[in-house]
Amino acid sequence: QVQLVESGGGLVQAGGSLRLSCAASGIIFRLVTMGWYRQAPGKQRELVAQVTRSGSTNYADSVKDRFTISRDNAKNTVYLQMNSLKPEDTAVYYCNANLLSGGYWGQGTQVTVSS
């Protein structure tokens, strides 16, 4: 079955950096669009960044020039490098695999940015 396991979240001060990882199994990873979403308390889940199977990327306006999504098809892993973190980036971050059969989610990893 499809499994997505996130890691790398934590507590960081404003201006700091974190790198999230998502290890995927049960899918042909190189063929799948992968994404990172986040959900803050009381808010809807929102797209942060996506990377297609060809390597094309797109970002939410709020994270452009600060976050970078990348993928390593040899390791079945997608990454989210987060720099210049702000308190408003505080949320649970979820990995997503966009398959033809539907979207799959990881369990989420908490990112907390203190001011």
Legacy VTK file of the C-alpha trace (Angstrom):
# vtk DataFile Version 3.0
C-alpha trace
ASCII
DATASET POLYDATA
POINTS 115 float
0.000 0.000 0.000
1.009 3.622 -0.355
3.014 4.981 2.555
4.374 8.482 2.999
6.530 9.151 6.033
7.503 12.715 6.854
10.373 13.791 9.070
12.375 16.889 9.885
9.862 19.085 11.652
10.588 20.845 14.905
10.886 24.125 16.747
12.987 26.897 15.234
13.416 30.601 15.790
12.255 33.108 13.221
14.831 33.458 10.489
15.997 29.891 10.903
15.846 26.921 8.568
14.444 23.416 8.514
14.491 20.625 5.965
11.536 18.297 5.708
11.784 14.868 4.121
9.087 12.520 2.886
9.959 8.926 2.094
7.474 7.199 -0.200
6.757 3.532 -0.762
4.127 1.571 -2.648
4.189 3.898 -5.651
6.229 4.336 -8.822
7.729 7.438 -7.316
9.410 8.825 -10.427
6.015 9.049 -12.202
4.173 10.897 -9.431
3.664 14.588 -8.744
4.651 15.158 -5.118
3.652 18.051 -2.946
3.888 19.631 0.459
0.833 21.097 2.111
0.367 22.695 5.492
-2.454 23.291 7.913
-2.341 25.846 10.697
-4.781 25.713 13.625
-8.202 26.920 12.572
-7.221 27.181 8.916
-7.717 25.072 5.829
-4.975 22.900 4.452
-3.078 24.772 1.747
-0.590 23.890 -0.936
2.963 24.961 -0.152
4.907 23.513 -3.083
4.714 20.825 -5.750
7.203 19.077 -7.975
6.104 17.146 -11.055
7.695 13.984 -12.393
9.623 16.132 -14.892
10.956 18.333 -12.093
8.776 21.372 -12.673
7.926 23.188 -9.474
5.345 25.627 -8.230
5.045 27.443 -4.927
2.542 29.335 -2.871
3.224 33.059 -3.095
3.819 33.189 0.640
6.845 30.879 0.446
8.412 31.823 -2.899
12.107 32.655 -2.627
12.234 31.100 0.856
11.263 27.437 0.336
12.635 24.950 -2.171
11.058 21.630 -3.082
13.179 18.884 -4.580
12.998 15.172 -5.231
15.427 12.281 -5.320
13.913 9.527 -7.437
16.673 7.115 -6.481
15.653 7.437 -2.834
11.891 7.798 -3.399
12.077 10.948 -1.319
10.830 14.495 -1.660
12.298 17.359 0.342
11.237 20.815 1.408
14.035 23.174 2.333
12.609 26.024 4.364
14.717 29.130 4.924
13.982 32.487 6.523
11.158 30.933 8.490
8.458 33.169 9.903
6.019 32.612 12.779
3.225 32.435 10.201
4.865 29.328 8.744
3.876 27.462 11.908
1.677 24.517 10.896
1.523 20.792 10.447
3.196 19.984 7.150
1.891 17.096 5.083
3.430 15.232 2.207
1.114 14.414 -0.711
1.365 11.971 -3.591
-0.920 12.852 -6.477
-1.850 9.577 -8.155
-4.445 8.935 -10.846
-6.309 6.839 -8.275
-6.374 9.752 -5.847
-4.275 11.703 -3.418
-2.378 10.097 -0.575
-1.184 11.811 2.558
1.471 11.318 5.158
0.810 11.649 8.862
2.201 15.166 9.033
5.096 16.785 10.848
4.809 19.817 13.111
6.795 22.945 12.317
6.771 25.661 14.946
8.499 28.992 14.387
8.971 31.171 17.441
9.258 34.942 17.221
LINES 1 116
115 0 1 2 3 4 5 6 7 8 9 10 11 12 13 14 15 16 17 18 19 20 21 22 23 24 25 26 27 28 29 30 31 32 33 34 35 36 37 38 39 40 41 42 43 44 45 46 47 48 49 50 51 52 53 54 55 56 57 58 59 60 61 62 63 64 65 66 67 68 69 70 71 72 73 74 75 76 77 78 79 80 81 82 83 84 85 86 87 88 89 90 91 92 93 94 95 96 97 98 99 100 101 102 103 104 105 106 107 108 109 110 111 112 113 114
